[in-house]
Amino acid sequence: MRTDTPQTIYRKDYTPPSDWVDTVEMGFDLDPEVTRVATRLTMRRNAESRNKSLVLYGEALELVALRMNGKPVSKRGYTLGNGTLEIFNAPDKVTLEIETALRPAQNTSLMGLYVSNGNFFTQCEAEGFRKITFFPDRPDVMAKYTVMLRADKQTYPVLLSNGNLIEEGDLGDGRHYAVWEDPFKKPSYLFALVAGNLVCQEETYRLRSGREVLLQVWVEDGNLDKTQHAMESLKNSIAWDVDRWGLELDLDRFMIVAVGDFNMGAMENKGLNIFNTKYVLANPRIATDTDYAGIESVVGHEYFHNWTGNRVTCRDWFQLSLKEGLTVFRDQEFSADMIGTASGRAVKRIEDVRVLRQAQFPEDAGPMAHPVRPDSYVEINNFYTVTVYEKGSEVVRMYQTLLGRDGFRKGMDLYFERHDGQAVACDDFRAAMADANGRDLTQFELWYSQAGTPRVKVDTHYNESLQSYEITLSQSCPPTPGQAKKLPFHIPVAVGLLDSSGRDMPLHLDGPGQHAEGATTVVLELTQDQQTFCFSHVLEKPVPSVLRDFSAPVVLEIEYSDAELAFLMANDSDPFNRWEAGQRLATRRMLQLVQAVQQGQALDEDALGDNILIESFRATLNDTALDPAFREFELTLPTETVISKKMDVIHPQSKHALRQIL
């Protein structure tokens, strides 16, 4: 039984590393019982550090040998214990040679190097590399790696690691070797190796620049016929990253390994992505559309980390959303672009917002609420949450909403120009967006530091004589643990106005703001507790379409009549709000029916009252211009979970009965 008290780590206590690592050379003699690892580090002291000792982290390791600048370090020259190796009186520049022994077959933590089903795997995020060798195992220490793997050739015919394969051959004693070189700096959490009995599908792929690269999908024997969709998804991801962001694959090869024994789901190790088979394999005879879409999304997500997470990584684990939120946004955009049509893109947007509302909003409202960039943690693995990932992606999306697609791309370009090969913070990303577009995004930082889901209330007023239309927005955010009072967020609220024929009105927003005169969608920037925005030249009372494309992760409070919801459901040019109107209308009718059942009224077609909901469904079903998947979403009733959240007293039988009649 553990009796030690867990230590709380605070973001405010961050200090840069005392020493930098320039190069890492590693040699592995792989054996399940005892694997020996020889590591050579070239290190230099951080000029800002006053620490004269080298402090390296290590867990469950046997220290076999330790040399500094070619000379053995005596036992008086270091201390070993409590997960650290401290070497005294180290010079400013040092070559450190470390030999360790570890026992992969006994490593049941599945972090570091372990054996499963006879194969070797690694998992180093967040702090697994310290179970392989002693190292300053933190994400802001980035180095270039060269790795030699040696193992029995018959048992482990495949030897893989990060980067490019530069040499391989036989050792003459039944063993063979492979040397891998990663030419780009990376943090230790992205180190990976795989050794075992695997087979692969491979293709030579020509990049947009004309350079040819080798793509490989490695699997266990018997699964090769299920890899084609993963390969196509990888190629689509590579092409999309160039077309959308100008980011080309930087290695000579890219490898996917998919095995049933990998417990982390998926991991973006540089050039060697490792997956559980669930996220890669698809049998064409039985796989569903959902299976194919999921594979495309996950393969894309891990590939996109090559730039957003690998080439530019996070300074510390408090900045986890810098790589994960940004990469979730990128994989969402990739999946939406693969669909193509506006209503098809909306299908992906609806799916993502459903996850946010069903999983992240409750987290924000509960005792485990925390900001996108947490202030403290006891165990970092507990912070791989829907807030860091999904809400983090919404924060990134708001930059694009505020700055426009072109402005966001300018910010991304500046981000990579400034920080390629660096470990940075969320504030550095925000600064790149602001500087590239000449915007003050100081207040936007609150999305990173404040927990909770803001609520935005909408009030409207039409002045027929002045032909003006006012939208008043008010924001509030409930208290969360440790944050009783919240400052106003910077909230982008995308709006449009529909005339009586269902067409978008050209918008003329009074006062300063970044919007195109006559545009049909305008982003209102809510930065105070309450603000009023006035539109002129509004010739008739409009129906407002508010929070288009779910432009901010908020709860929207706005009053619509049934007729207005049906009107939006039939006419709104924004597909997300078209779906949202249908959900609001269906929810309202279902709650009315539940109340009728609870009062003992007969539940039949007459109980539906007017046919406004049915007619709205009929209009959607007959609109062949809509993507079929979008029509399916439009015709899907709100879940019983959604209905339950609107009820004071939950009555399961009533909910089930009304769904049956509808």
ZIMOZI-V473627 format. One record per residue. N is the residue number from 1. PSI is psi in degrees with one decimal (* if undefined). Layout:
N:PSI  N:PSI
This chain:
1:133.1  2:135.5  3:-4.9  4:148.7  5:124.8  6:143.5  7:132.5  8:130.4  9:132.2  10:138.7  11:-36.9  12:-17.3  13:5.6  14:134.5  15:145.5  16:158.2  17:149.0  18:-22.2  19:145.3  20:150.8  21:123.4  22:-47.1  23:149.5  24:122.2  25:128.7  26:140.7  27:126.5  28:125.5  29:98.1  30:124.2  31:132.0  32:-36.4  33:-50.8  34:111.3  35:131.5  36:134.8  37:122.5  38:125.6  39:133.3  40:121.3  41:130.9  42:122.6  43:155.4  44:144.8  45:139.9  46:125.9  47:-23.0  48:-2.7  49:142.4  50:1.0  51:125.0  52:-0.5  53:149.5  54:127.0  55:117.7  56:150.4  57:144.7  58:139.4  59:138.8  60:40.7  61:146.8  62:121.1  63:113.7  64:-44.1  65:151.9  66:121.2  67:142.8  68:120.7  69:41.8  70:-5.6  71:139.4  72:141.8  73:123.5  74:163.2  75:-20.6  76:-14.1  77:0.5  78:163.4  79:147.9  80:122.2  81:160.2  82:35.1  83:11.8  84:152.0  85:114.3  86:122.4  87:123.9  88:153.9  89:46.9  90:140.3  91:171.1  92:-32.9  93:133.7  94:143.9  95:116.8  96:127.3  97:124.8  98:130.3  99:127.7  100:157.9  101:136.0  102:163.5  103:85.9  104:-37.3  105:-24.5  106:-1.5  107:90.3  108:-2.6  109:-19.2  110:27.1  111:144.3  112:-140.8  113:127.1  114:166.3  115:133.9  116:129.4  117:35.2  118:-0.2  119:152.6  120:136.9  121:163.1  122:152.4  123:112.7  124:-13.0  125:127.1  126:-35.2  127:46.0  128:-20.5  129:-29.0  130:-8.3  131:4.1  132:-43.1  133:166.7  134:131.3  135:151.6  136:77.7  137:81.4  138:149.2  139:-18.5  140:6.2  141:105.3  142:138.1  143:164.3  144:136.3  145:138.2  146:129.2  147:129.9  148:128.1  149:132.1  150:133.3  151:166.1  152:126.9  153:-36.9  154:-39.6  155:-36.5  156:71.9  157:-18.0  158:125.1  159:112.5  160:145.7  161:-173.1  162:151.0  163:-141.0  164:139.8  165:119.3  166:-14.1  167:144.7  168:156.6  169:-179.1  170:149.8  171:-5.9  172:-2.9  173:26.0  174:-5.6  175:164.8  176:175.1  177:160.4  178:137.7  179:126.0  180:139.5  181:125.9  182:111.6  183:-4.6  184:143.7  185:140.7  186:156.6  187:161.0  188:-24.8  189:-13.6  190:1.9  191:144.4  192:150.0  193:150.5  194:131.8  195:128.1  196:-162.8  197:93.7  198:161.5  199:161.1  200:151.0  201:131.2  202:151.3  203:146.1  204:130.2  205:130.8  206:121.8  207:167.9  208:-31.9  209:-10.0  210:-12.6  211:139.7  212:137.2  213:159.7  214:125.5  215:132.0  216:139.2  217:110.6  218:132.2  219:171.0  220:152.3  221:133.6  222:-9.8  223:4.5  224:-29.9  225:-0.7  226:14.7  227:-7.4  228:-41.2  229:-36.8  230:-40.4  231:-44.8  232:-38.1  233:-39.3  234:-45.8  235:-41.2  236:-38.4  237:-43.1  238:-44.8  239:-42.9  240:-39.5  241:-31.2  242:-47.6  243:-42.1  244:-37.1  245:-7.0  246:26.1  247:111.0  248:150.0  249:129.1  250:-4.0  251:168.9  252:-16.2  253:157.0  254:130.8  255:138.6  256:131.5  257:127.8  258:114.5  259:152.6  260:-11.2  261:-3.9  262:119.5  263:-7.0  264:1.6  265:-73.4  266:145.5  267:133.3  268:29.3  269:139.1  270:113.6  271:-5.2  272:77.5  273:131.3  274:132.7  275:154.1  276:146.9  277:-26.6  278:-31.2  279:6.4  280:-42.2  281:137.0  282:116.5  283:116.6  284:-22.8  285:-27.3  286:-11.2  287:142.4  288:170.5  289:-38.0  290:-40.3  291:-47.2  292:-42.8  293:-39.2  294:-42.4  295:-46.8  296:-42.2  297:-46.6  298:-42.5  299:-43.0  300:-45.7  301:-49.9  302:-35.8  303:-42.0  304:-23.2  305:-19.0  306:-34.9  307:-45.6  308:79.8  309:-35.6  310:-61.5  311:-39.7  312:120.2  313:-176.9  314:142.1  315:-40.9  316:172.2  317:-12.8  318:-23.2  319:20.5  320:-36.3  321:-18.3  322:-40.9  323:-37.9  324:-45.9  325:-43.2  326:-40.4  327:-33.0  328:-44.5  329:-43.6  330:-40.5  331:-30.4  332:-43.7  333:-37.6  334:-49.5  335:-39.5  336:-42.3  337:-30.6  338:-26.8  339:-47.0  340:-57.3  341:159.5  342:-46.0  343:-27.4  344:-42.2  345:-37.5  346:-30.9  347:-46.6  348:-41.3  349:-42.2  350:-44.1  351:-44.0  352:-38.9  353:-34.6  354:-46.5  355:-44.3  356:-48.1  357:-36.7  358:-25.8  359:-44.4  360:-42.1  361:-45.3  362:-36.2  363:-42.0  364:-24.3  365:-0.8  366:-174.0  367:-16.3  368:15.3  369:137.0  370:156.4  371:163.7  372:-36.1  373:96.6  374:158.1  375:-19.6  376:160.0  377:156.3  378:-42.9  379:113.7  380:-30.8  381:-15.3  382:-6.3  383:16.0  384:75.1  385:169.4  386:-24.0  387:-48.1  388:-41.0  389:-68.4  390:-47.0  391:-35.6  392:-37.4  393:-33.8  394:-35.8  395:-43.7  396:-42.5  397:-33.8  398:-32.1  399:-46.4  400:-37.2  401:-41.9  402:-39.3  403:-13.0  404:160.9  405:-42.2  406:-40.4  407:-38.2  408:-40.3  409:-39.6  410:-41.4  411:-41.1  412:-44.1  413:-43.8  414:-37.0  415:-47.4  416:-35.8  417:-39.6  418:-36.2  419:8.8  420:129.1  421:15.4  422:162.9  423:119.0  424:-176.8  425:167.0  426:-35.1  427:-29.8  428:-37.7  429:-44.4  430:-39.4  431:-39.3  432:-42.1  433:-43.5  434:-48.1  435:-37.4  436:-20.9  437:4.4  438:36.6  439:149.4  440:108.9  441:29.1  442:-47.5  443:-25.7  444:-21.1  445:-24.5  446:-23.3  447:-25.4  448:-30.0  449:-17.1  450:133.0  451:173.3  452:157.6  453:113.7  454:151.2  455:131.4  456:119.5  457:137.7  458:127.3  459:143.4  460:155.3  461:129.5  462:128.0  463:104.0  464:-38.5  465:-37.9  466:-8.0  467:48.4  468:155.1  469:123.5  470:136.2  471:119.3  472:123.0  473:133.1  474:139.0  475:149.5  476:160.4  477:125.2  478:158.2  479:149.6  480:163.9  481:121.6  482:-5.5  483:85.8  484:-34.1  485:135.3  486:141.0  487:157.4  488:136.0  489:163.8  490:101.8  491:118.6  492:122.1  493:106.0  494:128.3  495:154.3  496:161.3  497:131.6  498:136.6  499:-178.7  500:-17.6  501:0.3  502:7.8  503:151.3  504:133.0  505:143.5  506:134.6  507:136.7  508:96.8  509:123.1  510:150.2  511:176.1  512:155.7  513:159.6  514:95.0  515:150.6  516:127.1  517:128.6  518:3.0  519:158.8  520:-8.4  521:130.8  522:139.9  523:113.3  524:129.8  525:103.0  526:111.8  527:-5.3  528:174.7  529:-37.2  530:136.9  531:147.4  532:131.3  533:134.1  534:129.0  535:135.3  536:170.6  537:36.8  538:104.6  539:-18.9  540:163.0  541:122.1  542:170.5  543:118.8  544:139.9  545:107.1  546:141.9  547:46.2  548:143.2  549:24.4  550:66.2  551:-8.4  552:147.5  553:75.3  554:166.6  555:120.8  556:126.8  557:108.2  558:138.6  559:123.2  560:145.6  561:165.3  562:-40.4  563:-38.3  564:-39.5  565:-43.1  566:-36.8  567:-45.7  568:-39.8  569:-31.9  570:-24.7  571:-20.2  572:129.6  573:-16.0  574:111.2  575:-35.0  576:-47.3  577:-26.5  578:-46.2  579:-43.3  580:-40.8  581:-41.1  582:-39.5  583:-41.3  584:-44.6  585:-45.2  586:-39.9  587:-44.2  588:-45.6  589:-38.6  590:-38.3  591:-37.2  592:-40.1  593:-38.5  594:-44.5  595:-38.6  596:-42.8  597:-44.3  598:-23.8  599:5.4  600:10.3  601:150.0  602:138.8  603:94.3  604:-172.2  605:-30.2  606:-26.9  607:-18.6  608:-15.4  609:-134.1  610:165.9  611:25.1  612:-40.1  613:-45.4  614:-42.9  615:-34.5  616:-41.9  617:-42.0  618:-41.5  619:-40.2  620:-44.8  621:-34.8  622:-3.0  623:91.0  624:-9.2  625:-17.9  626:145.7  627:136.2  628:-38.3  629:-35.3  630:-41.1  631:-38.0  632:-45.2  633:-40.9  634:-34.3  635:-2.4  636:124.5  637:154.1  638:145.3  639:162.0  640:-28.7  641:-44.0  642:-45.3  643:-40.6  644:-37.1  645:-18.2  646:-3.4  647:140.4  648:-42.6  649:121.0  650:132.3  651:90.0  652:-40.8  653:-40.0  654:-44.5  655:-43.7  656:-42.5  657:-42.8  658:-33.5  659:-35.8  660:-44.4  661:-33.9  662:*
